[in-house]
């Protein structure tokens, strides 16, 4: 299926999108699966934005849980990369609201790093403030595999007294 998604034109992939959206909860189940997450990511990249609105909405609804899942976090990162500005903004709000959970889980560092890489300057500042606002989250994130780079990037975003904290 991954090869089909890579080779077929976006219009010909509508049947895959329809199947994933046909059953309640199937998409988020796929996003948590080792190979299913790759399929969802490839669809997000290859299909037109209008084709994957339903996929993006399903990811946004379960974003807090997907951020902390080893495979689901990659789907969230991909949506941050290729999603519309509105989808990215909604996802960033969810990440900021759940930063204590996202920042402390092992998969959350990659999500925070992707959020910083693909967000506007204003949104990067919101993410940085959310992390710096809680010392334990900052510590856990800095200890993580991908989180340490995110913490360094966040510190470069902050100025003056916020950075000194």
C-alpha positions in Angstrom: 0.0 0.0 0.0 2.9 2.4 0.7 4.2 1.8 -2.8 0.8 2.5 -4.3 0.6 5.8 -2.4 4.1 6.7 -3.6 3.3 5.9 -7.3 -0.3 6.7 -7.9 -1.5 10.3 -8.6 -3.4 11.9 -5.6 -6.8 11.6 -7.3 -6.3 7.8 -7.5 -5.7 7.6 -3.8 -9.1 8.7 -2.7 -10.2 5.1 -2.1 -7.6 4.8 0.6 -8.7 8.0 2.3 -12.3 6.9 2.1 -11.5 3.5 3.6 -9.6 5.1 6.5 -12.4 7.5 7.2 -15.2 5.0 6.7 -15.0 3.5 10.2 -15.1 5.5 13.4 -11.7 5.4 15.1 -9.9 3.5 12.3 -7.6 6.4 11.4 -6.3 7.0 14.9 -5.8 3.2 15.3 -3.8 3.2 12.0 -1.8 6.3 13.3 -0.7 4.2 16.3 0.4 1.2 14.2 4.0 0.7 13.0 3.0 0.5 9.3 -0.3 2.3 9.5 1.4 5.5 10.7 3.6 5.5 7.6 0.5 5.1 5.4 -1.2 8.1 7.1 2.0 10.2 6.8 2.3 9.4 3.1 -1.3 10.3 2.5 -0.8 13.6 4.2 2.2 14.4 2.0 0.9 13.1 -1.3 -2.8 14.0 -1.4 -4.3 17.4 -1.9 -5.3 19.3 1.2 -9.0 19.0 0.3 -8.6 15.2 0.2 -7.1 14.8 3.6 -9.2 17.3 5.6 -10.9 14.4 7.4 -7.6 12.7 8.2 -6.3 16.0 9.6 -9.5 16.5 11.7 -9.2 13.0 13.1 -5.5 13.6 14.0 -6.4 16.9 15.6 -9.2 15.3 17.7 -6.8 12.8 19.2 -3.6 14.9 19.0 -2.8 15.0 22.7 -2.7 11.2 22.9 -0.9 10.8 19.5 1.8 13.2 20.6 2.9 10.7 23.3 2.6 7.6 21.1 5.8 6.2 19.5 4.2 6.0 16.0 1.4 8.5 16.4 3.9 11.2 17.2 5.3 10.9 13.7 1.9 11.5 12.2 1.5 14.6 14.3 5.0 15.8 13.2 4.0 15.3 9.6 0.8 17.2 10.0 2.8 20.1 11.5 5.0 20.0 8.4 2.4 19.8 5.7 -0.9 20.8 7.2 -2.7 24.1 6.5 -2.0 27.1 8.7 -5.3 26.6 10.5 -4.5 22.9 11.2 -1.0 23.8 12.4 -2.4 26.5 14.7 -5.0 24.1 16.2 -2.3 21.5 16.7 0.0 23.9 18.3 -2.7 25.1 20.7 -3.3 21.4 21.7 0.4 20.9 22.2 0.7 24.0 24.4 -2.3 23.1 26.4 -0.9 19.6 27.1 2.7 20.6 27.3 3.2 19.0 30.7 2.2 15.6 29.3 3.8 16.0 25.8 7.0 17.4 27.1 7.5 14.6 29.6 6.8 11.6 27.3 9.6 10.0 25.3 8.0 10.8 21.9 7.0 14.3 22.8 10.5 15.8 22.2 10.2 15.1 18.5 6.7 16.7 18.4 7.9 19.8 20.2 11.0 20.1 17.9 8.6 19.8 14.9 6.3 22.4 16.4 9.3 24.8 16.7 10.5 24.0 13.2 7.2 24.6 11.4 5.5 27.3 13.5 5.4 31.0 13.1 7.6 33.2 15.3 4.6 34.0 17.5 3.7 30.3 17.9 7.3 29.3 18.6 7.2 31.8 21.5 4.0 30.3 22.9 5.6 26.8 22.8 8.8 28.1 24.4 6.9 29.8 27.2 4.8 26.7 27.8 7.9 24.6 28.3 9.9 27.2 30.4 6.8 27.8 32.6 7.2 24.3 34.2 10.7 23.3 35.4 9.9 19.6 35.4 8.7 19.6 31.8 11.8 21.6 30.8 14.0 19.1 32.6 12.3 16.0 31.1 12.3 17.5 27.6 16.0 18.4 27.8 16.8 14.8 28.8 15.0 13.3 25.8 16.5 12.1 22.6 15.0 14.9 20.5 14.0 17.2 23.2 17.4 18.6 24.0 17.7 20.2 20.5 14.2 21.6 21.0 15.2 23.1 24.3 18.2 24.8 22.8 16.0 26.2 20.0 13.5 27.4 22.5 16.1 29.2 24.6 17.2 31.0 21.4 13.6 32.2 20.9 13.3 33.6 24.4 14.7 37.0 25.4 15.6 38.8 28.6 14.0 37.6 31.9 12.2 34.7 30.2 15.5 33.3 29.1 17.2 33.8 32.4 14.5 31.7 34.2 
